[in-house]
Amino acid sequence: MSTVHTQLPETARPSLLGHVQIARLDHWFKNVFVLPGIVVAISMDGEHVAPALTLRIVLGLAAICLVASSNYVVNELMDARFDRVHPTKCTRPVPCGRVSIPWAYGEWLALAAVGLALAAWVSFPLALAAGALWLMGCIYNIPPVRSKDIAYLDVLSEAVNNPLRLLAGWFIASSSSIPPASLLLSYWMIGCYFMAIKRFAECRNLGDRQRVAAYRKSLALLDERRMLVAIMFYGSTAMLFFGAFVMRYRLELVLSFPLVAAVMSRYLNIGFDEDSPAQHPEKLYRDRGLMAAVAACTAVMLVCLFVDMPFLYGIFRPTAPVRNEMRFK
């Protein structure tokens, strides 16, 4: 069997910039997934919104961003030997020697400590959600568990950060209740859907199966067919749970279904592009079609969350006998 050879960049000395880069501040935008938790909590439990909400939002988002950066740091450290065989990631700070490994471990712990302290100041439930987010980062990256090396579990364990972020948003706005299980499960599965498309795009970009296996162990046994089947599973499961949430808690959101489907379809289409932006979510804003679909979907969802539409309840009134009607009342 031939060996994969990748031209590595020349090594450099550790620097402050290298340590800032491994915290991936440009990835903080992913914590936008906290915001739906805030919005849904306010729309569903408006009578119990926490006081000083603006301050709580600022500190809560800062806490989640710092915990996320802690996870990014340990990810950079644990992935360095795999990044060396990737055509572009081999230029990251750790493989290039622009990071002091002992100081990076200190950075990992310091970011987590400050983030968790901020979360605890906001509320104890938020601290639990932030702690779970950090723990999942450890499970995902650190041996002997290192779930990112296990097929399918890679996507499932990474995407669980989605419902944890939703919980964080909910607990920023209110600590008097918890989000519905159907919403959390839908949020988890839609995260799996997006993450599986990212993996699919990575495989297509790397091409050579040997290089794919060397870069990410979890993909060694997966081909495009299996990955597309998994994408279909995650997408359909996400929508089924979202439908359960909508029918139980906020029927108006049924109007957003076509736009949600448009966003999902556009994202899947992007996954087939050469050097797909799906591999680098921080660059997705460049796709105007996707951004337009996301903007329209967000606007419609906001209207549906806060504007009552009684006529919909007549349209969707049961027309056949309903069994166990009182079970959830």
Backbone as numpy.savetxt, mean C-alpha at the origin, in Angstrom:
# Nx Ny Nz CAx CAy CAz Cx Cy Cz
24.60 -24.22 -15.58 23.74 -23.04 -15.58 24.63 -21.80 -15.58
24.33 -20.87 -16.43 25.13 -19.66 -16.50 24.84 -18.75 -15.33
25.77 -17.86 -15.07 25.64 -16.95 -13.95 25.21 -15.58 -14.46
24.33 -14.92 -13.71 23.88 -13.59 -14.12 24.98 -12.59 -13.80
25.35 -11.79 -14.78 26.37 -10.76 -14.58 25.72 -9.39 -14.76
25.95 -8.52 -13.81 25.44 -7.16 -13.90 26.58 -6.19 -13.66
26.71 -5.19 -14.51 27.75 -4.19 -14.35 27.40 -3.28 -13.18
28.14 -3.39 -12.09 27.87 -2.59 -10.92 28.57 -1.24 -11.02
27.97 -0.21 -10.44 28.62 1.08 -10.43 29.79 1.08 -9.46
30.70 2.03 -9.62 31.83 2.12 -8.72 31.32 2.46 -7.32
31.98 1.87 -6.33 31.58 2.12 -4.95 32.01 3.52 -4.53
31.33 4.05 -3.54 31.63 5.39 -3.05 31.71 5.35 -1.52
32.04 6.48 -0.93 32.12 6.56 0.52 30.75 6.85 1.11
30.49 6.38 2.36 29.23 6.71 3.02 29.03 8.22 3.13
27.79 8.65 2.99 27.50 10.08 3.06 26.14 10.31 3.70
25.93 11.55 4.15 24.64 11.92 4.72 23.54 11.77 3.68
23.84 12.16 2.44 22.85 12.05 1.37 22.42 10.60 1.18
23.37 9.68 1.24 23.04 8.26 1.10 22.06 7.81 2.17
22.26 8.28 3.40 21.36 7.89 4.50 19.99 8.53 4.35
19.94 9.74 3.81 18.64 10.36 3.53 17.91 9.61 2.43
18.64 9.19 1.42 18.03 8.51 0.28 17.41 7.17 0.68
18.03 6.42 1.59 17.47 5.11 1.94 16.20 5.25 2.77
15.93 6.43 3.31 14.66 6.66 4.00 13.53 6.90 3.01
13.86 7.08 1.73 12.89 7.21 0.64 11.79 8.23 0.93
12.20 9.44 1.17 11.22 10.50 1.44 10.28 10.70 0.26
10.75 10.38 -0.94 9.90 10.52 -2.13 8.80 9.48 -2.18
8.86 8.48 -1.30 7.81 7.46 -1.24 6.76 7.78 -0.19
6.92 8.90 0.50 5.94 9.25 1.51 4.55 9.46 0.93
4.50 9.74 -0.38 3.19 9.96 -1.01 2.30 8.73 -0.86
2.91 7.54 -0.66 2.11 6.32 -0.52 1.21 6.39 0.72
1.57 7.24 1.66 0.76 7.37 2.87 -0.51 8.16 2.62
-0.76 8.51 1.35 -2.05 9.06 0.98 -3.15 8.05 1.29
-2.79 6.77 1.40 -3.78 5.75 1.74 -4.28 5.88 3.18
-3.66 6.78 3.96 -4.16 7.10 5.30 -5.40 7.98 5.20
-5.44 8.85 4.20 -6.50 9.86 4.09 -7.90 9.27 3.96
-8.12 8.20 3.16 -9.47 7.64 3.13 -9.97 7.20 4.50
-9.07 6.72 5.35 -9.48 6.35 6.70 -10.01 7.54 7.47
-9.35 8.69 7.31 -9.80 9.92 7.98 -11.17 10.34 7.44
-11.29 10.36 6.11 -12.53 10.83 5.48 -13.70 9.91 5.82
-13.50 8.60 5.74 -14.59 7.66 6.01 -14.99 7.72 7.48
-14.02 7.87 8.38 -14.34 7.97 9.80 -15.21 9.20 10.07
-14.87 10.32 9.44 -15.65 11.55 9.63 -17.06 11.40 9.05
-17.16 10.76 7.88 -18.47 10.63 7.23 -19.37 9.63 7.95
-18.78 8.60 8.54 -19.59 7.56 9.17 -19.81 7.79 10.66
-18.89 8.51 11.31 -18.99 8.69 12.75 -18.69 10.15 13.09
-19.38 11.05 12.42 -19.11 12.47 12.55 -19.33 13.02 13.94
-20.16 12.35 14.75 -20.44 12.84 16.10 -19.29 12.59 17.06
-18.34 11.75 16.68 -17.25 11.41 17.59 -15.88 11.76 17.00
-15.85 12.80 16.17 -14.56 13.25 15.62 -13.72 13.84 16.74
-12.45 13.46 16.77 -11.56 13.90 17.84 -11.32 15.40 17.78
-11.14 16.05 18.94 -10.81 17.47 18.94 -9.40 17.72 18.39
-9.13 18.96 18.03 -7.83 19.35 17.47 -7.47 18.44 16.30
-8.43 18.25 15.40 -8.25 17.28 14.32 -7.10 17.66 13.39
-6.97 18.94 13.09 -5.89 19.36 12.18 -4.52 18.99 12.73
-4.30 19.25 14.03 -3.03 18.90 14.65 -2.83 17.39 14.66
-3.89 16.65 14.94 -3.80 15.19 14.94 -3.45 14.66 13.55
-4.02 15.26 12.51 -3.72 14.82 11.15 -2.24 15.05 10.82
-1.74 16.24 11.17 -0.34 16.57 10.87 0.59 15.63 11.61
0.37 15.44 12.91 1.26 14.59 13.70 1.08 13.12 13.33
-0.17 12.71 13.06 -0.42 11.32 12.70 0.23 10.95 11.38
0.11 11.82 10.38 0.75 11.56 9.10 2.27 11.55 9.24
2.80 12.46 10.05 4.24 12.47 10.28 4.69 11.17 10.91
3.91 10.66 11.86 4.25 9.40 12.54 4.28 8.24 11.55
3.26 8.15 10.70 3.20 7.05 9.74 4.32 7.17 8.72
4.63 8.39 8.30 5.73 8.58 7.34 7.07 8.14 7.94
7.31 8.46 9.19 8.57 8.08 9.84 8.66 6.56 10.01
7.56 5.93 10.39 7.56 4.47 10.52 7.78 3.83 9.15
7.14 4.38 8.11 7.34 3.86 6.76 8.80 4.00 6.34
9.44 5.13 6.67 10.85 5.32 6.33 11.72 4.32 7.07
11.37 4.01 8.30 12.10 2.98 9.04 12.04 1.65 8.29
10.85 1.32 7.78 10.71 0.09 7.00 11.50 0.14 5.70
11.56 1.32 5.06 12.33 1.45 3.83 13.83 1.25 4.09
14.29 1.75 5.23 15.71 1.60 5.56 16.08 0.12 5.70
15.27 -0.62 6.46 15.60 -2.04 6.65 15.43 -2.80 5.33
14.50 -2.36 4.50 14.34 -2.96 3.19 15.60 -2.77 2.34
16.15 -1.57 2.36 17.39 -1.29 1.61 18.53 -2.16 2.12
18.62 -2.33 3.42 19.70 -3.12 4.01 19.56 -4.60 3.65
18.37 -5.14 3.80 18.16 -6.56 3.56 18.18 -6.93 2.08
17.88 -5.96 1.22 17.77 -6.25 -0.22 19.04 -5.95 -1.01
20.07 -5.44 -0.35 21.25 -4.97 -1.09 21.84 -6.05 -1.99
21.95 -7.27 -1.50 22.59 -8.32 -2.31 21.72 -8.72 -3.50
20.41 -8.52 -3.40 19.53 -8.80 -4.54 19.52 -7.62 -5.52
19.61 -6.41 -4.98 19.61 -5.24 -5.85 20.82 -5.21 -6.78
21.89 -5.87 -6.38 23.10 -5.87 -7.21 22.91 -6.57 -8.55
21.88 -7.41 -8.68 21.63 -8.10 -9.94 20.50 -7.45 -10.74
20.00 -6.30 -10.24 18.93 -5.58 -10.93 19.56 -4.49 -11.80
19.06 -4.32 -13.03 19.70 -3.37 -13.95 19.70 -1.92 -13.48
18.73 -1.51 -12.66 18.69 -0.13 -12.19 18.88 -0.01 -10.68
18.37 -0.97 -9.92 18.47 -0.88 -8.46 19.89 -1.10 -7.94
20.77 -1.58 -8.82 22.16 -1.76 -8.41 22.83 -0.42 -8.11
22.18 0.69 -8.49 22.75 2.02 -8.21 22.25 2.60 -6.89
21.47 1.85 -6.14 20.97 2.34 -4.86 22.14 2.57 -3.89
21.92 3.39 -2.86 23.02 3.77 -1.96 23.73 2.62 -1.27
22.99 1.60 -0.79 23.64 0.52 -0.04 24.54 -0.33 -0.95
24.06 -0.82 -2.11 24.96 -1.59 -2.98 26.18 -0.79 -3.43
26.02 0.53 -3.52 27.13 1.37 -4.00 28.11 1.75 -2.89
27.80 1.44 -1.65 28.70 1.78 -0.56 28.56 3.19 -0.04
27.44 3.85 -0.37 27.24 5.23 0.07 26.52 5.31 1.42
26.44 4.14 2.12 25.77 4.08 3.41 26.65 3.30 4.39
26.76 3.81 5.60 27.44 3.07 6.68 26.43 2.08 7.26
26.73 0.81 7.18 25.76 -0.22 7.61 25.41 -0.07 9.10
26.38 0.07 10.03 26.01 0.24 11.44 25.13 1.47 11.67
25.48 2.60 11.02 24.67 3.79 11.18 23.27 3.61 10.58
23.17 2.83 9.53 21.87 2.59 8.91 20.95 1.81 9.85
21.50 0.86 10.58 20.68 0.15 11.56 20.22 1.10 12.67
21.09 2.01 13.06 20.68 3.01 14.03 19.59 3.92 13.48
19.69 4.28 12.21 18.68 5.09 11.55 17.34 4.36 11.52
17.39 3.08 11.22 16.16 2.25 11.19 15.43 2.32 12.52
16.15 2.12 13.63 15.53 2.12 14.96 15.10 3.51 15.39
15.91 4.52 15.06 15.58 5.89 15.48 14.31 6.38 14.79
14.18 6.13 13.50 12.97 6.54 12.77 11.73 5.88 13.37
11.85 4.59 13.69 10.72 3.88 14.28 10.36 4.45 15.65
11.36 4.73 16.47 11.12 5.23 17.82 10.41 6.58 17.79
10.88 7.49 16.94 10.26 8.82 16.86 8.84 8.71 16.29
8.67 7.88 15.26 7.35 7.71 14.67 6.34 7.13 15.64
6.74 6.11 16.39 5.83 5.50 17.36 5.53 6.44 18.51
6.50 7.24 18.91 6.27 8.21 19.99 5.25 9.26 19.55
5.37 9.74 18.32 4.39 10.70 17.80 2.99 10.08 17.73
2.93 8.84 17.26 1.64 8.15 17.16 1.00 8.00 18.53
1.82 7.64 19.54 1.30 7.47 20.90 0.78 8.79 21.46
1.42 9.90 21.07 0.96 11.21 21.54 -0.44 11.51 20.99
-0.69 11.08 19.74 -2.00 11.33 19.13 -3.06 10.45 19.80
-2.82 9.13 19.84 -3.75 8.22 20.51 -3.12 6.84 20.62
-3.55 6.09 21.62 -3.03 4.74 21.80 -3.42 3.82 20.63
-4.67 3.87 20.13 -4.99 3.03 18.96 -4.12 3.34 17.74
-3.80 4.62 17.54 -2.92 4.97 16.42 -1.54 4.38 16.63
-1.05 4.39 17.87 0.25 3.79 18.15 0.24 2.30 17.86
-0.88 1.62 18.15 -0.99 0.19 17.84 -0.94 -0.04 16.32
-1.66 0.80 15.57 -1.66 0.66 14.12 -0.26 0.93 13.55
0.41 1.97 14.06 1.76 2.28 13.59 2.73 1.17 13.98
2.56 0.60 15.18 3.41 -0.51 15.61 3.22 -1.73 14.73
1.97 -2.00 14.35 1.70 -3.13 13.46 2.32 -2.89 12.09
2.29 -1.64 11.63 2.91 -1.30 10.34 4.41 -1.57 10.38
5.05 -1.18 11.47 6.49 -1.40 11.62 6.80 -2.90 11.73
5.98 -3.62 12.49 6.19 -5.07 12.66 6.06 -5.79 11.32
5.09 -5.38 10.50 4.95 -6.02 9.19 6.16 -5.73 8.31
6.78 -4.57 8.48 8.00 -4.29 7.76 9.11 -5.25 8.14
9.17 -5.60 9.42 10.17 -6.57 9.89 9.87 -7.96 9.34
8.62 -8.37 9.39 8.23 -9.69 8.89 8.51 -9.79 7.39
8.27 -8.71 6.69 8.43 -8.70 5.24 9.90 -8.77 4.82
10.78 -8.15 5.59 12.17 -7.98 5.15 13.21 -8.85 5.85
12.99 -9.18 7.11 14.07 -9.74 7.92 13.97 -11.26 8.02
15.06 -11.99 7.74 15.09 -13.44 7.96 14.94 -13.73 9.46
14.45 -14.92 9.84 14.19 -16.06 8.96 12.81 -16.05 8.30
11.91 -15.16 8.71 10.58 -15.16 8.10 10.68 -14.60 6.68
11.04 -13.33 6.56 11.22 -12.66 5.26 10.15 -13.09 4.25
8.93 -12.66 4.51 7.79 -13.10 3.69 7.91 -12.68 2.23
8.73 -11.68 1.93 8.85 -11.24 0.55 9.52 -12.27 -0.34
10.12 -13.31 0.24 10.76 -14.36 -0.55 9.82 -15.52 -0.84
8.58 -15.44 -0.37 7.64 -16.55 -0.52 6.55 -16.16 -1.53
6.37 -16.99 -2.54 5.39 -16.70 -3.59 4.01 -16.45 -3.00
3.32 -15.47 -3.51 1.99 -15.03 -3.09 2.02 -14.34 -1.73
2.71 -14.93 -0.73 2.79 -14.29 0.57 3.53 -12.96 0.46
4.42 -12.85 -0.50 5.11 -11.59 -0.79 4.09 -10.47 -0.97
3.15 -10.65 -1.88 2.16 -9.63 -2.17 1.19 -9.45 -1.00
0.73 -10.55 -0.42 -0.25 -10.46 0.66 0.30 -9.73 1.88
1.55 -10.00 2.23 2.12 -9.38 3.43 2.53 -7.93 3.19
2.91 -7.59 1.97 3.23 -6.19 1.66 1.96 -5.35 1.61
0.91 -5.89 1.00 -0.33 -5.13 0.82 -1.12 -4.97 2.11
-0.81 -5.76 3.15 -1.52 -5.58 4.41 -1.25 -4.20 5.00
-0.21 -3.53 4.50 0.04 -2.16 4.93 -1.10 -1.23 4.56
-1.87 -1.59 3.52 -3.00 -0.76 3.12 -4.05 -0.66 4.22
-4.62 -1.77 4.70 -5.60 -1.65 5.78 -5.01 -1.07 7.06
-3.71 -1.30 7.30 -3.08 -0.69 8.48 -3.04 0.83 8.34
-2.80 1.32 7.14 -2.84 2.77 6.92 -4.26 3.30 7.06
-5.25 2.53 6.57 -6.63 2.96 6.74 -6.99 3.02 8.22
-6.56 2.02 8.99 -6.78 2.04 10.43 -6.13 3.27 11.06
-4.92 3.59 10.61 -4.22 4.76 11.15 -5.04 6.02 10.89
-5.55 6.17 9.66 -6.36 7.33 9.35 -7.62 7.39 10.20
-8.26 6.25 10.36 -9.48 6.19 11.17 -9.18 6.62 12.60
-8.08 6.13 13.18 -7.75 6.44 14.58 -7.19 7.85 14.75
-6.74 8.46 13.66 -6.39 9.88 13.73 -7.65 10.71 13.93
-8.71 10.35 13.20 -9.95 11.12 13.25 -10.81 10.76 14.43
-10.81 9.48 14.82 -11.70 9.02 15.89 -11.16 7.74 16.50
-11.27 7.62 17.80 -10.85 6.39 18.48 -12.03 5.71 19.17
-13.24 6.15 18.83 -14.43 5.63 19.52 -15.01 4.40 18.83
-14.52 4.04 17.64 -15.03 2.89 16.91 -13.92 2.35 16.03
-14.22 1.30 15.27 -13.25 0.72 14.34 -13.89 0.60 12.97
-13.10 0.58 11.90 -13.68 0.46 10.55 -14.33 -0.90 10.35
-15.30 -0.99 9.46 -15.93 -2.28 9.16 -14.92 -3.26 8.55
-15.10 -4.54 8.89 -14.20 -5.57 8.37 -14.24 -5.64 6.85
-15.42 -5.43 6.26 -15.54 -5.50 4.80 -14.69 -4.43 4.13
-14.62 -3.23 4.73 -13.82 -2.16 4.16 -12.33 -2.47 4.29
-11.92 -3.00 5.43 -10.52 -3.35 5.64 -10.08 -4.45 4.67
-10.93 -5.45 4.48 -10.58 -6.54 3.56 -10.52 -6.05 2.12
-11.44 -5.18 1.74 -11.41 -4.63 0.39 -10.15 -3.81 0.18
-9.77 -3.03 1.18 -8.57 -2.20 1.09 -7.32 -3.06 0.99
-7.33 -4.19 1.69 -6.20 -5.12 1.62 -6.09 -5.72 0.22
-7.22 -6.19 -0.31 -7.19 -6.85 -1.60 -6.88 -5.90 -2.75
-7.33 -4.64 -2.65 -6.99 -3.70 -3.72 -5.50 -3.39 -3.68
-4.91 -3.40 -2.47 -3.47 -3.26 -2.36 -2.74 -4.44 -2.99
-3.27 -5.65 -2.78 -2.71 -6.84 -3.41 -2.78 -6.72 -4.94
-3.90 -6.21 -5.43 -4.08 -6.04 -6.87 -3.00 -5.14 -7.45
-2.79 -3.99 -6.86 -1.77 -3.06 -7.35 -0.37 -3.63 -7.21
-0.09 -4.30 -6.08 1.24 -4.86 -5.86 1.52 -6.01 -6.84
0.51 -6.84 -7.11 0.71 -7.95 -8.05 1.00 -7.42 -9.46
0.35 -6.32 -9.85 0.64 -5.73 -11.15 2.07 -5.17 -11.17
2.52 -4.63 -10.07 3.91 -4.16 -9.99 4.87 -5.32 -10.21
4.62 -6.45 -9.56 5.49 -7.63 -9.72 5.43 -8.13 -11.17
4.24 -8.12 -11.74 4.06 -8.54 -13.13 4.90 -7.67 -14.07
4.87 -6.36 -13.83 5.64 -5.43 -14.66 7.14 -5.65 -14.47
7.57 -5.95 -13.24 8.98 -6.21 -12.98 9.45 -7.44 -13.76
8.65 -8.49 -13.75 9.01 -9.71 -14.48 9.14 -9.44 -15.97
8.21 -8.69 -16.53 8.27 -8.39 -17.95 9.49 -7.53 -18.28
9.84 -6.65 -17.38 10.98 -5.77 -17.63 12.31 -6.52 -17.55
12.44 -7.42 -16.55 13.68 -8.17 -16.40 13.84 -9.22 -17.49
12.71 -9.82 -17.90 12.73 -10.75 -19.03 13.30 -12.11 -18.67
14.57 -12.20 -18.53 15.26 -13.46 -18.29 14.83 -14.07 -16.95
14.38 -15.33 -16.99 13.88 -15.99 -15.78 14.96 -16.14 -14.72
16.19 -16.34 -15.15 17.28 -16.48 -14.21 17.51 -15.18 -13.45
17.43 -14.08 -14.18 17.61 -12.78 -13.52 16.44 -12.48 -12.59
15.23 -12.83 -13.00 14.05 -12.63 -12.16 14.21 -13.37 -10.85
14.62 -14.66 -10.91 14.78 -15.48 -9.72 15.89 -14.95 -8.82
16.96 -14.43 -9.43 18.07 -13.89 -8.65 17.67 -12.61 -7.94
16.81 -11.83 -8.59 16.39 -10.55 -8.02 15.35 -10.73 -6.93
14.35 -11.60 -7.14 13.27 -11.77 -6.16 12.87 -13.23 -6.12
13.16 -13.89 -5.01 12.90 -15.32 -4.87 11.42 -15.65 -5.02
10.55 -14.77 -4.56 9.12 -15.08 -4.59 8.59 -15.22 -6.01
9.34 -14.73 -7.00 8.88 -14.80 -8.39 9.47 -15.98 -9.15
10.33 -16.75 -8.48 11.04 -17.83 -9.17 10.08 -18.87 -9.74
8.97 -19.14 -9.04 8.04 -20.18 -9.47 6.81 -19.62 -10.18
6.79 -18.32 -10.42 5.61 -17.70 -11.02 5.90 -17.28 -12.46
4.97 -17.60 -13.35 5.08 -17.11 -14.71 3.96 -16.08 -14.94
3.91 -15.50 -16.14 2.93 -14.45 -16.40 1.50 -14.95 -16.24
1.25 -16.18 -16.63 -0.11 -16.72 -16.53 -0.56 -16.78 -15.07
0.28 -17.34 -14.21 -0.08 -17.43 -12.80 -0.24 -16.06 -12.17
0.59 -15.12 -12.58 0.50 -13.78 -12.01 -0.78 -13.09 -12.45
-1.19 -13.28 -13.70 -2.44 -12.68 -14.17 -3.65 -13.29 -13.48
-3.60 -14.60 -13.22 -4.69 -15.25 -12.47 -4.77 -14.66 -11.06
-3.61 -14.44 -10.42 -3.60 -13.85 -9.08 -4.14 -12.42 -9.12
-3.77 -11.66 -10.13 -4.28 -10.29 -10.27 -5.80 -10.30 -10.38
-6.33 -11.23 -11.17 -7.78 -11.36 -11.30 -8.43 -11.69 -9.97
-7.81 -12.58 -9.21 -8.35 -12.96 -7.89 -8.39 -11.76 -6.96
-7.28 -11.04 -6.87 -7.21 -9.90 -5.96 -8.21 -8.82 -6.36
-8.30 -8.54 -7.65 -9.20 -7.48 -8.10 -10.66 -7.82 -7.84
-11.07 -9.04 -8.16 -12.47 -9.43 -7.96 -12.80 -9.51 -6.47
-11.88 -10.00 -5.67 -12.12 -10.08 -4.22 -12.26 -8.69 -3.61
-11.41 -7.77 -4.06 -11.48 -6.39 -3.56 -12.85 -5.79 -3.83
-13.35 -5.97 -5.05 -14.64 -5.39 -5.40 -15.80 -6.07 -4.70
-15.69 -7.38 -4.46 -16.76 -8.08 -3.74 -16.87 -7.56 -2.31
-15.74 -7.39 -1.63 -15.77 -6.87 -0.27 -16.21 -5.40 -0.26
-15.79 -4.64 -1.27 -16.23 -3.25 -1.36 -17.74 -3.19 -1.55
-18.26 -4.08 -2.38 -19.70 -4.14 -2.57 -20.43 -4.47 -1.28
-19.87 -5.39 -0.48 -20.48 -5.73 0.81 -20.51 -4.51 1.73
-19.40 -3.76 1.74 -19.35 -2.55 2.55 -20.38 -1.53 2.08
-20.47 -1.33 0.78 -21.39 -0.34 0.22 -22.83 -0.68 0.55
-23.22 -1.94 0.36 -24.61 -2.34 0.59 -24.98 -2.28 2.07
-23.99 -2.43 2.93 -24.26 -2.43 4.36 -24.22 -1.03 4.98
-23.28 -0.20 4.49 -23.02 1.05 5.20 -23.30 2.32 4.39
-23.07 2.32 3.10 -23.21 3.58 2.34 -23.55 3.27 0.90
-24.84 3.08 0.64 -25.30 2.65 -0.68 -24.94 3.66 -1.77
-24.85 4.95 -1.40 -24.53 5.97 -2.39 -23.24 5.66 -3.15
-22.31 4.97 -2.50 -21.02 4.67 -3.13 -21.14 3.72 -4.32
-22.31 3.15 -4.52 -22.50 2.28 -5.68 -22.28 3.07 -6.98
-22.48 4.36 -6.94 -22.28 5.20 -8.12 -20.81 5.29 -8.51
-19.92 4.98 -7.60 -18.49 5.07 -7.90 -17.95 3.80 -8.55
-18.74 2.74 -8.59 -18.25 1.46 -9.11 -17.62 1.56 -10.50
-18.29 2.22 -11.47 -17.67 2.29 -12.81 -16.32 3.00 -12.81
-16.17 4.02 -11.97 -14.91 4.75 -11.92 -13.83 3.95 -11.22
-14.19 3.20 -10.19 -13.23 2.30 -9.55 -12.74 1.28 -10.57
-13.67 0.73 -11.36 -13.29 -0.23 -12.39 -12.40 0.43 -13.44
-12.64 1.70 -13.76 -11.81 2.41 -14.74 -10.38 2.56 -14.23
-10.23 2.90 -12.94 -8.89 3.03 -12.35 -8.16 1.69 -12.39
-8.86 0.62 -12.01 -8.25 -0.70 -11.99 -7.86 -1.15 -13.39
-8.72 -0.89 -14.36 -8.43 -1.28 -15.75 -7.23 -0.52 -16.29
-7.20 0.79 -16.02 -6.08 1.60 -16.51 -4.77 1.14 -15.89
-4.80 0.80 -14.61 -3.58 0.37 -13.93 -3.08 -0.95 -14.52
-3.99 -1.87 -14.80 -3.60 -3.14 -15.41 -2.99 -2.89 -16.78
-3.57 -2.00 -17.53 -3.04 -1.67 -18.86 -1.61 -1.13 -18.75
-1.34 -0.30 -17.76 -0.01 0.26 -17.55 1.00 -0.85 -17.26
0.54 -1.91 -16.60 1.43 -3.02 -16.25 2.05 -3.71 -17.46
1.43 -3.56 -18.63 1.94 -4.19 -19.84 2.93 -3.30 -20.60
3.07 -2.04 -20.18 3.96 -1.13 -20.89 5.42 -1.53 -20.71
6.21 -1.22 -21.71 7.65 -1.45 -21.58 8.22 -0.50 -20.54
9.07 -1.03 -19.65 9.60 -0.25 -18.53 8.45 0.45 -17.81
7.44 -0.32 -17.45 6.18 0.19 -16.92 6.36 1.06 -15.67
5.62 2.18 -15.61 5.62 3.01 -14.39 5.09 2.25 -13.18
4.38 1.15 -13.39 3.88 0.36 -12.27 5.02 -0.17 -11.40
6.21 -0.28 -11.98 7.37 -0.71 -11.19 7.83 0.38 -10.23
7.48 1.63 -10.54 7.93 2.77 -9.74 6.71 3.64 -9.44
5.93 3.29 -8.41 4.68 4.02 -8.14 4.85 5.52 -7.97
6.06 5.95 -7.56 6.28 7.38 -7.38 6.26 8.13 -8.71
6.27 7.40 -9.85 6.26 8.04 -11.17 4.89 7.94 -11.85
3.92 7.35 -11.17 2.62 7.13 -11.79 1.89 8.44 -12.12
2.25 9.52 -11.44 1.57 10.78 -11.68 1.77 11.25 -13.12
2.75 10.68 -13.81 3.01 11.09 -15.20 1.98 10.52 -16.17
1.24 9.50 -15.74 0.23 8.92 -16.62 -1.07 9.72 -16.49
-1.35 10.54 -17.47 -2.49 11.44 -17.38 -3.82 10.70 -17.33
-3.91 9.59 -18.07 -5.15 8.83 -18.06 -5.46 8.28 -16.68
-4.44 7.72 -16.03 -4.64 7.18 -14.69 -4.99 8.29 -13.71
-4.27 9.41 -13.77 -4.53 10.51 -12.84 -5.93 11.08 -13.03
-6.39 11.15 -14.28 -7.75 11.65 -14.55 -8.79 10.70 -13.95
-8.57 9.39 -14.12 -9.51 8.40 -13.56 -9.51 8.46 -12.04
-8.32 8.59 -11.43 -8.23 8.66 -9.97 -8.92 9.92 -9.45
-8.69 11.06 -10.13 -9.31 12.32 -9.70 -10.83 12.24 -9.78
-11.35 11.70 -10.89 -12.80 11.58 -11.05 -13.39 10.64 -10.02
-12.71 9.51 -9.79 -13.19 8.54 -8.80 -13.21 9.14 -7.41
-12.16 9.87 -7.06 -12.07 10.49 -5.74 -13.19 11.51 -5.54
-13.42 12.33 -6.56 -14.47 13.35 -6.46 -15.85 12.72 -6.26
-16.15 11.70 -7.05 -17.45 11.03 -6.93 -17.60 10.37 -5.57
-16.54 9.73 -5.09 -16.61 9.08 -3.78 -16.86 10.08 -2.66
-16.21 11.24 -2.74 -16.41 12.27 -1.71 -17.86 12.74 -1.69
-18.43 12.95 -2.87 -19.84 13.35 -2.95 -20.73 12.25 -2.36
-20.45 11.02 -2.73 -21.28 9.89 -2.26 -21.18 9.68 -0.76
-20.04 10.01 -0.17 -19.87 9.83 1.27 -20.64 10.86 2.09
-20.81 12.05 1.54 -21.37 13.14 2.34 -22.73 13.64 1.87
-23.19 13.17 0.70 -24.49 13.60 0.19 -25.44 12.41 0.17
-26.54 12.52 0.90 -27.53 11.44 0.93 -28.34 11.43 -0.37
-28.61 10.23 -0.88 -29.37 10.07 -2.12 -30.46 9.02 -1.89
-31.57 9.43 -1.28 -32.63 8.48 -0.91 -33.18 7.67 -2.09
-33.17 8.24 -3.29 -33.75 7.54 -4.43 -33.04 6.21 -4.71
-31.74 6.12 -4.34 -31.00 4.88 -4.59 -31.56 3.72 -3.76
-32.06 4.05 -2.57 -32.58 2.99 -1.70 -33.87 2.40 -2.27
-34.60 3.22 -3.04 -35.77 2.69 -3.72 -35.38 1.81 -4.89
-34.36 2.21 -5.62 -33.90 1.43 -6.77 -33.38 0.07 -6.34
-32.66 0.05 -5.23 -32.04 -1.20 -4.78 -32.83 -1.87 -3.66
-34.10 -1.51 -3.50 -34.94 -2.16 -2.51 -35.10 -3.64 -2.85
-35.01 -4.53 -1.87 -35.16 -5.96 -2.14 -36.50 -6.26 -2.80
-36.49 -7.05 -3.85 -37.72 -7.42 -4.54 -38.01 -8.91 -4.41
-37.19 -9.61 -3.64 -37.40 -11.02 -3.35 -37.31 -11.21 -1.84
-37.85 -12.29 -1.29 -37.78 -12.51 0.15 -36.34 -12.48 0.65
-36.10 -11.84 1.80 -34.78 -11.69 2.39 -34.69 -12.58 3.62
-33.75 -13.54 3.61 -33.59 -14.42 4.77 -32.65 -13.78 5.78
-32.88 -14.11 7.05 -32.01 -13.64 8.14 -31.87 -12.12 8.12
-32.99 -11.46 7.89 -32.94 -10.01 7.73 -32.45 -9.30 8.98
-32.69 -9.88 10.16 -32.33 -9.20 11.41 -30.98 -9.63 11.94
-30.25 -10.48 11.22 -29.04 -11.07 11.77 -28.03 -10.01 12.18
-27.86 -8.95 11.38 -26.82 -7.96 11.64 -27.35 -6.71 12.32
-28.62 -6.75 12.74 -29.21 -5.56 13.37 -29.09 -5.65 14.88
